[in-house]
Amino acid sequence: MPLRPGVTPVDVGPLGCAGMTAYGAVKKALPYAYPGSCTVALGAGGLGHIGIQALRALSQTEIIVVDRSAEALEHARGWGADQTVQAKADGSHVQEGSSRRRAS
């Protein structure tokens, strides 16, 4: 595949693997990611960030991202996450999220 001037294989190589993996997962989820639905992305790292962007581009689902890293969650908002949940080692984030969801 020819690359534009200034773009090297190192710049785009990860998209071939990580990009296709995340895109494939999103394509399988699309029948369930209809307007009014909620889709949870577990992790906003190497694959998660691509999945979040693909979900935002291809669906109207509400995207909820769960990650342990506050920095990753901040990035996730920029990539299209509607809500973020910071995971905690003791699992208390599950109860907090359930309470928040019932209140809204």
Contacts in CASP RR format, 6 or more apart in sequence:
PFRMAT RR
TARGET T0000
AUTHOR 0000-0000-0000
METHOD contacts of the structure
MODEL  1
MPLRPGVTPVDVGPLGCAGMTAYGAVKKALPYAYPGSCTVALGAGGLGHI
GIQALRALSQTEIIVVDRSAEALEHARGWGADQTVQAKADGSHVQEGSSR
RRAS
3 9 0 8 1.000
3 12 0 8 1.000
15 50 0 8 1.000
18 46 0 8 1.000
18 47 0 8 1.000
18 50 0 8 1.000
19 47 0 8 1.000
19 50 0 8 1.000
21 47 0 8 1.000
22 47 0 8 1.000
22 48 0 8 1.000
22 50 0 8 1.000
22 51 0 8 1.000
22 54 0 8 1.000
23 50 0 8 1.000
23 51 0 8 1.000
23 54 0 8 1.000
25 51 0 8 1.000
26 33 0 8 1.000
26 51 0 8 1.000
26 54 0 8 1.000
26 55 0 8 1.000
26 58 0 8 1.000
26 59 0 8 1.000
27 58 0 8 1.000
29 39 0 8 1.000
29 55 0 8 1.000
30 58 0 8 1.000
30 59 0 8 1.000
32 39 0 8 1.000
33 39 0 8 1.000
33 55 0 8 1.000
33 58 0 8 1.000
33 59 0 8 1.000
33 60 0 8 1.000
33 61 0 8 1.000
34 59 0 8 1.000
34 60 0 8 1.000
34 61 0 8 1.000
35 60 0 8 1.000
35 61 0 8 1.000
36 60 0 8 1.000
36 61 0 8 1.000
36 62 0 8 1.000
37 61 0 8 1.000
37 62 0 8 1.000
38 61 0 8 1.000
38 62 0 8 1.000
38 63 0 8 1.000
38 64 0 8 1.000
39 55 0 8 1.000
39 59 0 8 1.000
39 61 0 8 1.000
39 62 0 8 1.000
39 63 0 8 1.000
39 64 0 8 1.000
40 64 0 8 1.000
40 65 0 8 1.000
40 66 0 8 1.000
41 48 0 8 1.000
41 51 0 8 1.000
41 52 0 8 1.000
41 55 0 8 1.000
41 63 0 8 1.000
41 64 0 8 1.000
41 65 0 8 1.000
41 66 0 8 1.000
41 76 0 8 1.000
41 81 0 8 1.000
42 66 0 8 1.000
42 67 0 8 1.000
43 65 0 8 1.000
43 66 0 8 1.000
43 67 0 8 1.000
43 72 0 8 1.000
44 52 0 8 1.000
44 65 0 8 1.000
44 67 0 8 1.000
44 69 0 8 1.000
44 72 0 8 1.000
44 73 0 8 1.000
44 75 0 8 1.000
44 76 0 8 1.000
44 79 0 8 1.000
44 81 0 8 1.000
45 67 0 8 1.000
45 72 0 8 1.000
49 75 0 8 1.000
49 76 0 8 1.000
49 79 0 8 1.000
52 63 0 8 1.000
52 65 0 8 1.000
52 76 0 8 1.000
52 79 0 8 1.000
52 80 0 8 1.000
52 81 0 8 1.000
53 79 0 8 1.000
53 80 0 8 1.000
55 61 0 8 1.000
55 63 0 8 1.000
56 63 0 8 1.000
56 79 0 8 1.000
56 80 0 8 1.000
62 82 0 8 1.000
62 83 0 8 1.000
63 80 0 8 1.000
63 81 0 8 1.000
63 82 0 8 1.000
63 83 0 8 1.000
64 81 0 8 1.000
64 82 0 8 1.000
64 83 0 8 1.000
64 84 0 8 1.000
64 85 0 8 1.000
65 73 0 8 1.000
65 76 0 8 1.000
65 81 0 8 1.000
65 83 0 8 1.000
65 84 0 8 1.000
65 85 0 8 1.000
66 84 0 8 1.000
66 85 0 8 1.000
66 86 0 8 1.000
66 87 0 8 1.000
66 93 0 8 1.000
67 73 0 8 1.000
67 76 0 8 1.000
67 84 0 8 1.000
67 85 0 8 1.000
67 86 0 8 1.000
67 87 0 8 1.000
68 86 0 8 1.000
68 87 0 8 1.000
68 88 0 8 1.000
69 86 0 8 1.000
70 86 0 8 1.000
73 81 0 8 1.000
73 84 0 8 1.000
73 85 0 8 1.000
73 86 0 8 1.000
76 84 0 8 1.000
77 84 0 8 1.000
85 93 0 8 1.000
85 96 0 8 1.000
85 97 0 8 1.000
86 93 0 8 1.000
87 93 0 8 1.000
END
